[in-house]
Amino acid sequence: MYARGILFGKMKYELGDHSFVRCPENGLLADIEFKTKGYFGGTYNAIGGVIKNERTGETLYELSGMWSGEMVAKNIVTGKKEILFNATNARHTPPLVRPLEEQDERESQKLWYKTNLAIKEQNHEAATDEKTKIEDQQREEAARRQREGIEWQPRLFRKVRGGPGGPEEGEEDLDWILKANIDGPTPDAMSQQILSVAPILRGQTWQSLSSKGPPHQPNAQPPAASGNLIDFGQSHNPTPNSTSTQPQHPSQNQAPLLDLQDPTEPGHAVKRVDTATSDLDEFVDAQS
């Protein structure tokens, strides 16, 4: 993520990175680059990339366009172009999440509830205070783990077992990999495996998932509680010294605290205070 307009103009965020999508069954790889605008040319939200056969190294398609508009695939052999996807009139699908009252204290939406609420209300002082509380406790818990020689382990992910002959050979660029085997024979079976990894749907709990058994390591259970604020691998239940960031449970039908598609209203800046320097920053939604 890059920020434009820090020194002059309006603030605008850009995506700039590579995304790789592999299909082992067909031996195909899509390498998509999210391009950033150049200083003297180019455009915002541009993409480029290729689809190639990993087994032969042959490039089959070239990808171009804008991730916020038309994306085009060009057949290298025939030169024919066709629209891969047009996001211009695509309907936005909002994420479905469990209501806050069903979430654990350390799930992101619930953990950052007060911070997000203050940002939406454009109360940068309250947002900074709530953010600082969480960050300070994170630092304290990290220091305590270091003193006690405890290595942090996430609950849902494990380190990649790569290297020559390893089960994830070729995936060494990944820091972590999902601690589950999503290998069902049908899409429905794979969906059930995914839904068994963690509570995702309304009404799901860790207890209900444990009774069915996880889709990986049959004997694996969540580690014992350690009181770490962001240590998802240590406990799925709130501990006495955890910072609760949820006031009264809001209604399930309450609008999302932060609309990432429209982060600020026209003419209104979002303000934040740097917790280290106390500098005040203002963010204004840039024009497309």
C-alpha positions as CSV (number, residue, x, y, z in Angstrom):
1,M,0.0,0.0,0.0
2,Y,1.4,3.4,-1.1
3,A,0.2,6.9,-0.2
4,R,0.3,9.7,-2.7
5,G,-0.2,13.4,-2.0
6,I,1.6,13.5,1.3
7,L,3.4,16.8,0.6
8,F,0.9,18.4,-1.7
9,G,-2.5,17.6,-3.3
10,K,-5.0,15.2,-1.9
11,M,-4.1,12.0,-0.2
12,K,-4.6,8.9,-2.2
13,Y,-3.7,5.2,-1.5
14,E,-2.4,2.9,-4.2
15,L,-1.9,-0.9,-4.3
16,G,1.5,-1.9,-5.5
17,D,2.6,-5.5,-5.4
18,H,2.6,-8.9,-7.2
19,S,-0.1,-11.5,-6.7
20,F,0.4,-15.1,-7.7
21,V,-2.4,-17.6,-8.4
22,R,-1.5,-21.2,-9.1
23,C,-3.5,-24.1,-10.4
24,P,-1.5,-27.2,-9.7
25,E,-3.9,-29.5,-11.5
26,N,-3.5,-27.6,-14.8
27,G,0.1,-26.4,-14.2
28,L,-1.0,-22.8,-14.7
29,L,0.3,-19.7,-13.0
30,A,-1.1,-16.2,-13.1
31,D,1.4,-13.4,-12.1
32,I,-0.5,-10.2,-11.7
33,E,1.3,-6.9,-10.9
34,F,-0.6,-4.0,-9.3
35,K,1.2,-1.0,-10.7
36,T,1.7,2.3,-9.1
37,K,1.4,5.6,-11.0
38,G,4.7,7.0,-12.2
39,Y,5.8,10.5,-11.4
40,F,5.6,11.7,-15.0
41,G,3.1,9.3,-16.5
42,G,0.9,6.3,-16.1
43,T,-2.4,6.0,-14.4
44,Y,-3.9,4.9,-11.1
45,N,-5.2,1.4,-10.4
46,A,-3.4,-0.2,-13.4
47,I,-2.5,-3.9,-13.6
48,G,-0.3,-6.0,-15.8
49,G,0.7,-9.6,-15.8
50,V,0.8,-12.9,-17.5
51,I,-0.7,-16.4,-17.4
52,K,1.8,-19.1,-18.1
53,N,2.3,-22.8,-18.2
54,E,4.7,-23.5,-15.3
55,R,5.6,-26.9,-16.7
56,T,6.8,-25.6,-20.0
57,G,7.5,-21.9,-19.2
58,E,5.3,-20.8,-22.1
59,T,3.4,-17.6,-21.7
60,L,-0.2,-18.1,-22.8
61,Y,-1.9,-14.7,-22.0
62,E,-0.9,-11.2,-21.2
63,L,-3.1,-9.3,-18.8
64,S,-3.6,-5.5,-18.8
65,G,-6.1,-2.8,-17.8
66,M,-7.3,-1.5,-14.5
67,W,-8.5,-3.4,-11.4
68,S,-11.1,-0.7,-10.9
69,G,-12.3,-0.9,-14.5
70,E,-11.8,-3.3,-17.5
71,M,-9.2,-6.0,-17.3
72,V,-8.2,-7.6,-20.6
73,A,-6.5,-10.9,-21.5
74,K,-4.6,-11.1,-24.7
75,N,-4.0,-14.6,-26.3
76,I,-0.3,-14.6,-27.2
77,V,-0.7,-17.1,-30.0
78,T,-3.7,-15.5,-31.8
79,G,-3.3,-11.9,-30.6
80,K,-7.1,-11.9,-29.7
81,K,-8.1,-9.7,-26.8
82,E,-11.1,-10.4,-24.6
83,I,-12.4,-8.7,-21.4
84,L,-11.5,-10.8,-18.4
85,F,-13.5,-8.8,-16.0
86,N,-15.2,-5.4,-15.9
87,A,-15.3,-3.9,-12.4
88,T,-17.0,-0.6,-13.6
89,N,-20.5,-1.8,-13.0
90,A,-19.8,-4.8,-10.8
91,R,-22.0,-5.0,-7.8
92,H,-20.1,-4.7,-4.5
93,T,-20.5,-7.7,-2.2
94,P,-20.1,-6.7,1.4
95,P,-18.4,-9.2,3.7
96,L,-20.6,-11.3,5.9
97,V,-19.4,-11.5,9.5
98,R,-20.8,-12.8,12.8
99,P,-22.4,-10.2,15.0
100,L,-20.1,-8.7,17.7
101,E,-21.8,-10.5,20.5
102,E,-20.8,-13.8,19.0
103,Q,-17.1,-12.8,18.4
104,D,-14.2,-13.5,20.7
105,E,-12.7,-10.6,22.5
106,R,-9.6,-10.8,20.3
107,E,-11.2,-11.0,16.9
108,S,-10.2,-7.9,14.9
109,Q,-13.6,-6.3,14.5
110,K,-14.4,-6.6,18.2
111,L,-10.9,-5.7,19.4
112,W,-10.8,-2.5,17.4
113,Y,-14.4,-1.6,17.9
114,K,-13.9,1.6,19.9
115,T,-11.0,2.7,17.7
116,N,-13.1,2.3,14.5
117,L,-16.1,4.0,16.1
118,A,-14.0,7.0,17.0
119,I,-12.6,7.2,13.5
120,K,-16.1,7.1,12.0
121,E,-17.1,9.9,14.4
122,Q,-13.9,11.8,13.4
123,N,-12.9,12.0,17.0
124,H,-9.1,11.6,16.4
125,E,-8.2,12.0,20.1
126,A,-10.5,9.2,21.2
127,A,-9.3,7.0,18.3
128,T,-5.7,7.6,19.2
129,D,-6.3,6.8,22.9
130,E,-8.1,3.5,22.1
131,K,-5.4,2.6,19.6
132,T,-2.7,3.3,22.1
133,K,-4.3,1.1,24.7
134,I,-4.2,-1.9,22.4
135,E,-0.6,-1.2,21.1
136,D,0.7,-0.7,24.6
137,Q,-0.7,-4.0,25.8
138,Q,0.8,-5.7,22.6
139,R,4.2,-4.3,23.6
140,E,3.9,-5.5,27.2
141,E,2.9,-9.0,26.1
142,A,5.7,-9.2,23.5
143,A,8.2,-8.1,26.2
144,R,6.8,-10.7,28.6
145,R,7.1,-13.5,26.0
146,Q,10.7,-12.5,25.4
147,R,11.5,-12.5,29.1
148,E,9.9,-15.9,29.5
149,G,11.4,-17.4,26.3
150,I,8.0,-18.1,24.8
151,E,7.8,-18.3,21.0
152,W,4.6,-16.9,19.6
153,Q,2.6,-19.5,17.7
154,P,-0.6,-18.5,15.7
155,R,-3.6,-20.7,16.1
156,L,-4.7,-21.1,12.5
157,F,-1.4,-21.0,10.7
158,R,2.0,-22.8,10.8
159,K,5.3,-22.2,9.2
160,V,5.9,-23.5,5.7
161,R,7.7,-26.8,5.5
162,G,9.6,-26.1,2.3
163,G,13.0,-26.9,1.0
164,P,14.1,-29.8,-1.3
165,G,11.7,-32.7,-0.8
166,G,9.5,-30.9,1.7
167,P,5.7,-31.1,1.5
168,E,5.5,-27.4,0.6
169,E,8.5,-27.3,-1.7
170,G,8.3,-24.1,-3.8
171,E,6.3,-22.2,-1.2
172,E,9.3,-20.9,0.7
173,D,8.3,-17.3,0.0
174,L,5.2,-17.7,2.3
175,D,5.8,-17.0,5.9
176,W,2.8,-19.0,7.1
177,I,0.4,-21.5,5.7
178,L,-3.1,-22.5,6.8
179,K,-3.0,-25.3,9.4
180,A,-5.6,-27.3,7.5
181,N,-5.9,-29.5,4.4
182,I,-8.5,-28.1,2.0
183,D,-8.5,-31.1,-0.3
184,G,-12.2,-32.1,-0.6
185,P,-13.3,-33.9,-3.8
186,T,-16.0,-31.3,-4.5
187,P,-16.4,-27.5,-4.1
188,D,-19.1,-28.2,-1.4
189,A,-16.8,-30.5,0.5
190,M,-14.0,-27.9,0.4
191,S,-16.4,-25.3,1.6
192,Q,-17.3,-27.5,4.6
193,Q,-13.6,-27.9,5.3
194,I,-13.0,-24.2,5.2
195,L,-16.0,-23.6,7.5
196,S,-14.5,-26.1,10.0
197,V,-11.3,-24.2,10.4
198,A,-12.7,-21.3,12.6
199,P,-16.0,-19.8,13.5
200,I,-17.1,-17.9,10.3
201,L,-20.9,-18.1,10.0
202,R,-23.5,-16.8,12.4
203,G,-24.0,-19.3,15.3
204,Q,-20.6,-21.0,14.9
205,T,-18.5,-21.3,18.0
206,W,-15.1,-22.9,18.8
207,Q,-17.0,-25.4,20.9
208,S,-19.3,-26.4,18.1
209,L,-16.3,-26.8,15.8
210,S,-14.4,-28.9,18.3
211,S,-17.3,-31.3,18.6
212,K,-17.1,-32.0,14.9
213,G,-13.4,-32.2,14.8
214,P,-11.0,-30.0,12.8
215,P,-10.1,-30.7,9.2
216,H,-6.5,-31.1,10.2
217,Q,-4.4,-32.7,12.9
218,P,-7.3,-34.6,14.6
219,N,-5.7,-34.3,18.1
220,A,-4.9,-30.6,17.8
221,Q,-6.6,-28.4,20.3
222,P,-6.2,-24.6,20.9
223,P,-3.3,-23.9,23.2
224,A,-3.8,-22.9,26.8
225,A,-4.5,-19.3,27.6
226,S,-1.6,-17.0,28.1
227,G,-3.2,-13.6,28.4
228,N,-1.7,-12.2,25.3
229,L,-3.8,-9.6,23.6
230,I,-3.0,-10.4,19.9
231,D,-1.7,-13.9,20.5
232,F,-4.4,-15.8,18.6
233,G,-2.5,-19.1,19.1
234,Q,-2.5,-18.8,22.9
235,S,-6.1,-18.5,23.8
236,H,-9.5,-18.2,22.2
237,N,-11.2,-17.0,25.4
238,P,-10.7,-13.5,27.0
239,T,-8.4,-13.4,30.0
240,P,-9.0,-11.3,33.1
241,N,-6.3,-8.8,32.1
242,S,-7.5,-8.5,28.5
243,T,-8.5,-5.1,27.3
244,S,-12.2,-5.3,26.4
245,T,-12.9,-3.0,23.5
246,Q,-16.6,-3.6,23.1
247,P,-19.2,-1.4,24.8
248,Q,-22.8,-2.4,24.7
249,H,-23.3,-5.0,21.9
250,P,-24.6,-3.1,18.9
251,S,-27.4,-4.4,16.8
252,Q,-26.7,-7.0,14.2
253,N,-28.2,-4.7,11.6
254,Q,-25.9,-1.8,12.5
255,A,-24.0,-0.3,9.6
256,P,-20.4,-1.2,9.4
257,L,-18.1,1.1,11.4
258,L,-15.7,1.7,8.5
259,D,-16.8,1.5,4.8
260,L,-13.5,0.7,3.1
261,Q,-15.1,1.5,-0.2
262,D,-15.9,5.1,0.9
263,P,-13.6,5.9,3.9
264,T,-14.4,9.6,4.2
265,E,-17.4,11.8,3.3
266,P,-16.7,14.5,0.7
267,G,-15.2,17.6,2.3
268,H,-14.4,15.9,5.6
269,A,-10.9,14.8,6.6
270,V,-10.1,11.8,8.8
271,K,-7.5,12.9,11.4
272,R,-5.1,10.8,13.4
273,V,-2.4,11.5,15.9
274,D,0.9,9.7,15.7
275,T,1.4,7.8,19.0
276,A,5.1,8.3,18.9
277,T,5.5,11.9,17.8
278,S,2.1,13.4,18.5
279,D,2.0,14.8,14.9
280,L,-1.4,15.4,13.5
281,D,-2.2,13.9,10.1
282,E,-5.3,14.6,8.0
283,F,-6.5,12.2,5.3
284,V,-8.9,13.3,2.5
285,D,-10.4,10.8,0.1
286,A,-8.8,11.6,-3.3
287,Q,-10.7,11.8,-6.5
288,S,-10.4,8.8,-8.8
